[in-house]
Amino acid sequence: MSFTITTVYADGRIETRDATAEEVAQREADEIAFEAERIAREAAEAQAAAAKASAIAKLEALGLTADEVSAAFGFQVT
């Protein structure tokens, strides 16, 4: 993979050059890290949603209504 780097200077000059091997390697490493962070964030969101659903189910099993759960914990139960 290669890409170009464009620099726009305050005096209006524009400079475009090919990325160095180190810049290409860093970009690839950044893309891999970004994807890993996205996957971890999505997994954490899914885990939080599952925990919320489990908590709601347990509260309802104790006899609380959806309105009571919503009032007590400040989120809408669907």
A tleap script that builds the chain and sets N, CA, C and O, in Angstrom:
source leaprc.protein.ff14SB
mol = sequence {
  NMET SER PHE THR ILE THR THR VAL TYR ALA
  ASP GLY ARG ILE GLU THR ARG ASP ALA THR
  ALA GLU GLU VAL ALA GLN ARG GLU ALA ASP
  GLU ILE ALA PHE GLU ALA GLU ARG ILE ALA
  ARG GLU ALA ALA GLU ALA GLN ALA ALA ALA
  ALA LYS ALA SER ALA ILE ALA LYS LEU GLU
  ALA LEU GLY LEU THR ALA ASP GLU VAL SER
  ALA ALA PHE GLY PHE GLN VAL CTHR
}
set mol.1.N position { 0.851 -1.164 0.000 }
set mol.1.CA position { 0.000 0.000 0.000 }
set mol.1.C position { 0.899 1.231 0.000 }
set mol.1.O position { 1.885 1.289 0.734 }
set mol.2.N position { 0.559 2.192 -0.811 }
set mol.2.CA position { 1.277 3.459 -0.772 }
set mol.2.C position { 0.265 4.583 -0.833 }
set mol.2.O position { -0.867 4.404 -1.284 }
set mol.3.N position { 0.684 5.715 -0.382 }
set mol.3.CA position { -0.189 6.883 -0.403 }
set mol.3.C position { 0.683 8.123 -0.452 }
set mol.3.O position { 1.894 8.060 -0.242 }
set mol.4.N position { 0.054 9.236 -0.730 }
set mol.4.CA position { 0.790 10.489 -0.783 }
set mol.4.C position { 0.419 11.348 0.413 }
set mol.4.O position { -0.656 11.212 0.998 }
set mol.5.N position { 1.335 12.228 0.755 }
set mol.5.CA position { 1.126 13.167 1.850 }
set mol.5.C position { 1.132 14.565 1.246 }
set mol.5.O position { 2.058 14.942 0.528 }
set mol.6.N position { 0.095 15.322 1.544 }
set mol.6.CA position { -0.011 16.687 1.053 }
set mol.6.C position { 0.108 17.636 2.233 }
set mol.6.O position { -0.593 17.490 3.235 }
set mol.7.N position { 0.998 18.606 2.108 }
set mol.7.CA position { 1.190 19.619 3.140 }
set mol.7.C position { 0.807 20.972 2.549 }
set mol.7.O position { 1.290 21.355 1.484 }
set mol.8.N position { -0.065 21.687 3.252 }
set mol.8.CA position { -0.455 23.029 2.838 }
set mol.8.C position { 0.162 23.999 3.830 }
set mol.8.O position { -0.128 23.944 5.025 }
set mol.9.N position { 1.007 24.878 3.337 }
set mol.9.CA position { 1.713 25.840 4.184 }
set mol.9.C position { 0.899 27.120 4.330 }
set mol.9.O position { 0.014 27.398 3.522 }
set mol.10.N position { 1.203 27.893 5.360 }
set mol.10.CA position { 0.484 29.133 5.653 }
set mol.10.C position { 0.597 30.140 4.510 }
set mol.10.O position { -0.308 30.947 4.299 }
set mol.11.N position { 1.703 30.092 3.778 }
set mol.11.CA position { 1.869 31.044 2.677 }
set mol.11.C position { 1.179 30.592 1.390 }
set mol.11.O position { 1.316 31.229 0.346 }
set mol.12.N position { 0.433 29.478 1.477 }
set mol.12.CA position { -0.333 29.002 0.333 }
set mol.12.C position { 0.354 27.939 -0.506 }
set mol.12.O position { -0.265 27.355 -1.396 }
set mol.13.N position { 1.622 27.682 -0.233 }
set mol.13.CA position { 2.312 26.638 -0.987 }
set mol.13.C position { 1.713 25.280 -0.647 }
set mol.13.O position { 1.274 25.044 0.478 }
set mol.14.N position { 1.702 24.400 -1.629 }
set mol.14.CA position { 1.216 23.031 -1.429 }
set mol.14.C position { 2.320 22.090 -1.874 }
set mol.14.O position { 2.870 22.220 -2.968 }
set mol.15.N position { 2.630 21.149 -1.013 }
set mol.15.CA position { 3.675 20.171 -1.311 }
set mol.15.C position { 3.071 18.774 -1.213 }
set mol.15.O position { 2.441 18.436 -0.211 }
set mol.16.N position { 3.262 17.973 -2.242 }
set mol.16.CA position { 2.768 16.594 -2.244 }
set mol.16.C position { 3.960 15.671 -2.472 }
set mol.16.O position { 4.803 15.913 -3.336 }
set mol.17.N position { 4.007 14.607 -1.673 }
set mol.17.CA position { 5.101 13.640 -1.802 }
set mol.17.C position { 4.590 12.255 -1.475 }
set mol.17.O position { 3.553 12.093 -0.833 }
set mol.18.N position { 5.329 11.261 -1.924 }
set mol.18.CA position { 5.010 9.880 -1.576 }
set mol.18.C position { 5.393 9.642 -0.119 }
set mol.18.O position { 6.375 10.193 0.378 }
set mol.19.N position { 4.604 8.817 0.551 }
set mol.19.CA position { 4.903 8.469 1.936 }
set mol.19.C position { 6.145 7.593 1.979 }
set mol.19.O position { 6.414 6.822 1.058 }
set mol.20.N position { 6.893 7.729 3.064 }
set mol.20.CA position { 8.062 6.877 3.250 }
set mol.20.C position { 7.605 5.489 3.699 }
set mol.20.O position { 6.446 5.298 4.066 }
set mol.21.N position { 8.510 4.542 3.667 }
set mol.21.CA position { 8.201 3.179 4.115 }
set mol.21.C position { 7.773 3.183 5.579 }
set mol.21.O position { 6.876 2.438 5.972 }
set mol.22.N position { 8.417 4.022 6.377 }
set mol.22.CA position { 8.067 4.107 7.800 }
set mol.22.C position { 6.657 4.662 7.982 }
set mol.22.O position { 5.911 4.188 8.839 }
set mol.23.N position { 6.287 5.665 7.181 }
set mol.23.CA position { 4.940 6.241 7.270 }
set mol.23.C position { 3.875 5.244 6.826 }
set mol.23.O position { 2.789 5.181 7.403 }
set mol.24.N position { 4.193 4.473 5.803 }
set mol.24.CA position { 3.261 3.441 5.345 }
set mol.24.C position { 3.087 2.386 6.429 }
set mol.24.O position { 1.965 1.962 6.709 }
set mol.25.N position { 4.194 1.959 7.042 }
set mol.25.CA position { 4.125 0.957 8.109 }
set mol.25.C position { 3.331 1.489 9.292 }
set mol.25.O position { 2.533 0.759 9.881 }
set mol.26.N position { 3.540 2.764 9.649 }
set mol.26.CA position { 2.802 3.356 10.768 }
set mol.26.C position { 1.320 3.430 10.460 }
set mol.26.O position { 0.489 3.155 11.326 }
set mol.27.N position { 0.980 3.799 9.230 }
set mol.27.CA position { -0.445 3.871 8.860 }
set mol.27.C position { -1.091 2.497 8.945 }
set mol.27.O position { -2.208 2.364 9.444 }
set mol.28.N position { -0.402 1.484 8.466 }
set mol.28.CA position { -0.946 0.132 8.539 }
set mol.28.C position { -1.124 -0.303 9.996 }
set mol.28.O position { -2.135 -0.913 10.344 }
set mol.29.N position { -0.143 0.010 10.846 }
set mol.29.CA position { -0.251 -0.328 12.270 }
set mol.29.C position { -1.409 0.426 12.907 }
set mol.29.O position { -2.140 -0.135 13.724 }
set mol.30.N position { -1.586 1.703 12.540 }
set mol.30.CA position { -2.694 2.497 13.077 }
set mol.30.C position { -4.044 1.914 12.654 }
set mol.30.O position { -4.978 1.865 13.454 }
set mol.31.N position { -4.145 1.476 11.407 }
set mol.31.CA position { -5.398 0.883 10.928 }
set mol.31.C position { -5.723 -0.401 11.678 }
set mol.31.O position { -6.880 -0.648 12.018 }
set mol.32.N position { -4.717 -1.212 11.933 }
set mol.32.CA position { -4.925 -2.459 12.680 }
set mol.32.C position { -5.356 -2.144 14.114 }
set mol.32.O position { -6.271 -2.775 14.643 }
set mol.33.N position { -4.698 -1.172 14.738 }
set mol.33.CA position { -5.054 -0.790 16.107 }
set mol.33.C position { -6.469 -0.220 16.166 }
set mol.33.O position { -7.226 -0.531 17.085 }
set mol.34.N position { -6.826 0.609 15.193 }
set mol.34.CA position { -8.158 1.190 15.144 }
set mol.34.C position { -9.216 0.097 15.021 }
set mol.34.O position { -10.243 0.153 15.699 }
set mol.35.N position { -8.980 -0.883 14.175 }
set mol.35.CA position { -9.935 -1.984 13.994 }
set mol.35.C position { -10.062 -2.801 15.284 }
set mol.35.O position { -11.165 -3.202 15.655 }
set mol.36.N position { -8.957 -3.045 15.958 }
set mol.36.CA position { -8.994 -3.794 17.221 }
set mol.36.C position { -9.783 -3.018 18.277 }
set mol.36.O position { -10.553 -3.603 19.038 }
set mol.37.N position { -9.587 -1.699 18.319 }
set mol.37.CA position { -10.343 -0.873 19.267 }
set mol.37.C position { -11.830 -0.873 18.939 }
set mol.37.O position { -12.663 -0.906 19.845 }
set mol.38.N position { -12.175 -0.838 17.651 }
set mol.38.CA position { -13.579 -0.870 17.241 }
set mol.38.C position { -14.230 -2.179 17.674 }
set mol.38.O position { -15.343 -2.184 18.201 }
set mol.39.N position { -13.537 -3.277 17.450 }
set mol.39.CA position { -14.065 -4.591 17.829 }
set mol.39.C position { -14.245 -4.670 19.348 }
set mol.39.O position { -15.264 -5.171 19.824 }
set mol.40.N position { -13.265 -4.179 20.109 }
set mol.40.CA position { -13.360 -4.194 21.570 }
set mol.40.C position { -14.513 -3.318 22.056 }
set mol.40.O position { -15.234 -3.697 22.979 }
set mol.41.N position { -14.691 -2.141 21.435 }
set mol.41.CA position { -15.778 -1.232 21.820 }
set mol.41.C position { -17.138 -1.879 21.541 }
set mol.41.O position { -18.045 -1.806 22.370 }
set mol.42.N position { -17.276 -2.508 20.374 }
set mol.42.CA position { -18.534 -3.173 20.045 }
set mol.42.C position { -18.816 -4.328 20.995 }
set mol.42.O position { -19.963 -4.546 21.385 }
set mol.43.N position { -17.780 -5.067 21.369 }
set mol.43.CA position { -17.958 -6.178 22.311 }
set mol.43.C position { -18.383 -5.651 23.673 }
set mol.43.O position { -19.246 -6.240 24.322 }
set mol.44.N position { -17.785 -4.545 24.115 }
set mol.44.CA position { -18.149 -3.956 25.411 }
set mol.44.C position { -19.584 -3.447 25.388 }
set mol.44.O position { -20.316 -3.601 26.366 }
set mol.45.N position { -19.992 -2.837 24.268 }
set mol.45.CA position { -21.368 -2.361 24.145 }
set mol.45.C position { -22.357 -3.526 24.171 }
set mol.45.O position { -23.412 -3.434 24.798 }
set mol.46.N position { -22.016 -4.614 23.495 }
set mol.46.CA position { -22.882 -5.790 23.491 }
set mol.46.C position { -22.971 -6.407 24.884 }
set mol.46.O position { -24.040 -6.843 25.311 }
set mol.47.N position { -21.846 -6.440 25.585 }
set mol.47.CA position { -21.831 -6.988 26.943 }
set mol.47.C position { -22.682 -6.128 27.872 }
set mol.47.O position { -23.419 -6.657 28.705 }
set mol.48.N position { -22.587 -4.810 27.736 }
set mol.48.CA position { -23.378 -3.908 28.568 }
set mol.48.C position { -24.868 -4.068 28.276 }
set mol.48.O position { -25.684 -4.049 29.197 }
set mol.49.N position { -25.228 -4.226 27.005 }
set mol.49.CA position { -26.626 -4.413 26.641 }
set mol.49.C position { -27.158 -5.735 27.202 }
set mol.49.O position { -28.291 -5.806 27.676 }
set mol.50.N position { -26.329 -6.777 27.142 }
set mol.50.CA position { -26.742 -8.070 27.686 }
set mol.50.C position { -26.911 -8.000 29.205 }
set mol.50.O position { -27.847 -8.579 29.757 }
set mol.51.N position { -26.004 -7.290 29.875 }
set mol.51.CA position { -26.107 -7.146 31.332 }
set mol.51.C position { -27.365 -6.366 31.707 }
set mol.51.O position { -28.041 -6.706 32.678 }
set mol.52.N position { -27.679 -5.327 30.944 }
set mol.52.CA position { -28.883 -4.538 31.199 }
set mol.52.C position { -30.132 -5.394 31.013 }
set mol.52.O position { -31.044 -5.358 31.840 }
set mol.53.N position { -30.173 -6.161 29.931 }
set mol.53.CA position { -31.322 -7.026 29.672 }
set mol.53.C position { -31.466 -8.073 30.776 }
set mol.53.O position { -32.579 -8.381 31.200 }
set mol.54.N position { -30.350 -8.615 31.236 }
set mol.54.CA position { -30.385 -9.602 32.320 }
set mol.54.C position { -30.905 -8.978 33.609 }
set mol.54.O position { -31.707 -9.583 34.320 }
set mol.55.N position { -30.449 -7.772 33.904 }
set mol.55.CA position { -30.902 -7.093 35.123 }
set mol.55.C position { -32.401 -6.814 35.062 }
set mol.55.O position { -33.115 -7.007 36.046 }
set mol.56.N position { -32.867 -6.363 33.914 }
set mol.56.CA position { -34.301 -6.088 33.752 }
set mol.56.C position { -35.108 -7.368 33.934 }
set mol.56.O position { -36.126 -7.375 34.626 }
set mol.57.N position { -34.651 -8.444 33.313 }
set mol.57.CA position { -35.363 -9.717 33.425 }
set mol.57.C position { -35.422 -10.183 34.887 }
set mol.57.O position { -36.453 -10.682 35.337 }
set mol.58.N position { -34.343 -10.024 35.608 }
set mol.58.CA position { -34.318 -10.439 37.016 }
set mol.58.C position { -35.247 -9.579 37.867 }
set mol.58.O position { -35.942 -10.088 38.746 }
set mol.59.N position { -35.255 -8.277 37.604 }
set mol.59.CA position { -36.149 -7.388 38.347 }
set mol.59.C position { -37.614 -7.702 38.043 }
set mol.59.O position { -38.458 -7.700 38.940 }
set mol.60.N position { -37.902 -7.969 36.779 }
set mol.60.CA position { -39.280 -8.321 36.421 }
set mol.60.C position { -39.670 -9.663 37.031 }
set mol.60.O position { -40.826 -9.866 37.402 }
set mol.61.N position { -38.695 -10.591 37.136 }
set mol.61.CA position { -38.975 -11.886 37.772 }
set mol.61.C position { -39.293 -11.719 39.255 }
set mol.61.O position { -39.995 -12.544 39.840 }
set mol.62.N position { -38.776 -10.647 39.863 }
set mol.62.CA position { -39.090 -10.353 41.255 }
set mol.62.C position { -40.460 -9.697 41.404 }
set mol.62.O position { -40.946 -9.503 42.518 }
set mol.63.N position { -41.080 -9.357 40.273 }
set mol.63.CA position { -42.421 -8.798 40.311 }
set mol.63.C position { -42.502 -7.318 39.994 }
set mol.63.O position { -43.595 -6.754 40.023 }
set mol.64.N position { -41.388 -6.667 39.694 }
set mol.64.CA position { -41.443 -5.262 39.328 }
set mol.64.C position { -41.993 -5.121 37.909 }
set mol.64.O position { -41.716 -5.947 37.040 }
set mol.65.N position { -42.764 -4.075 37.691 }
set mol.65.CA position { -43.284 -3.806 36.349 }
set mol.65.C position { -42.239 -3.019 35.568 }
set mol.65.O position { -41.277 -2.505 36.138 }
set mol.66.N position { -42.438 -2.934 34.268 }
set mol.66.CA position { -41.532 -2.159 33.418 }
set mol.66.C position { -41.508 -0.702 33.856 }
set mol.66.O position { -40.454 -0.067 33.842 }
set mol.67.N position { -42.665 -0.169 34.245 }
set mol.67.CA position { -42.722 1.217 34.709 }
set mol.67.C position { -41.934 1.398 36.005 }
set mol.67.O position { -41.266 2.417 36.181 }
set mol.68.N position { -42.002 0.433 36.904 }
set mol.68.CA position { -41.261 0.524 38.161 }
set mol.68.C position { -39.749 0.445 37.920 }
set mol.68.O position { -38.972 1.179 38.531 }
set mol.69.N position { -39.358 -0.436 37.039 }
set mol.69.CA position { -37.933 -0.555 36.708 }
set mol.69.C position { -37.440 0.747 36.086 }
set mol.69.O position { -36.373 1.247 36.445 }
set mol.70.N position { -38.220 1.296 35.153 }
set mol.70.CA position { -37.852 2.561 34.510 }
set mol.70.C position { -37.747 3.693 35.526 }
set mol.70.O position { -36.808 4.487 35.482 }
set mol.71.N position { -38.707 3.765 36.438 }
set mol.71.CA position { -38.699 4.830 37.439 }
set mol.71.C position { -37.523 4.681 38.402 }
set mol.71.O position { -36.908 5.675 38.789 }
set mol.72.N position { -37.216 3.474 38.780 }
set mol.72.CA position { -36.168 3.242 39.757 }
set mol.72.C position { -34.764 3.452 39.180 }
set mol.72.O position { -33.872 3.937 39.876 }
set mol.73.N position { -34.572 3.089 37.917 }
set mol.73.CA position { -33.227 3.075 37.362 }
set mol.73.C position { -33.006 4.088 36.238 }
set mol.73.O position { -31.897 4.191 35.714 }
set mol.74.N position { -34.040 4.833 35.864 }
set mol.74.CA position { -33.869 5.936 34.940 }
set mol.74.C position { -33.641 5.574 33.490 }
set mol.74.O position { -33.074 6.370 32.743 }
set mol.75.N position { -34.066 4.396 33.071 }
set mol.75.CA position { -33.996 4.081 31.658 }
set mol.75.C position { -35.284 3.414 31.233 }
set mol.75.O position { -35.973 2.781 32.034 }
set mol.76.N position { -35.593 3.566 29.974 }
set mol.76.CA position { -36.845 3.020 29.443 }
set mol.76.C position { -36.733 1.525 29.250 }
set mol.76.O position { -35.779 1.051 28.634 }
set mol.77.N position { -37.663 0.794 29.751 }
set mol.77.CA position { -37.733 -0.645 29.576 }
set mol.77.C position { -38.706 -0.922 28.449 }
set mol.77.O position { -39.847 -0.460 28.470 }
set mol.78.N position { -38.250 -1.678 27.469 }
set mol.78.CA position { -39.132 -2.003 26.336 }
set mol.78.C position { -39.553 -3.438 26.360 }
set mol.78.O position { -40.295 -3.879 25.482 }
savepdb mol mol.pdb
quit
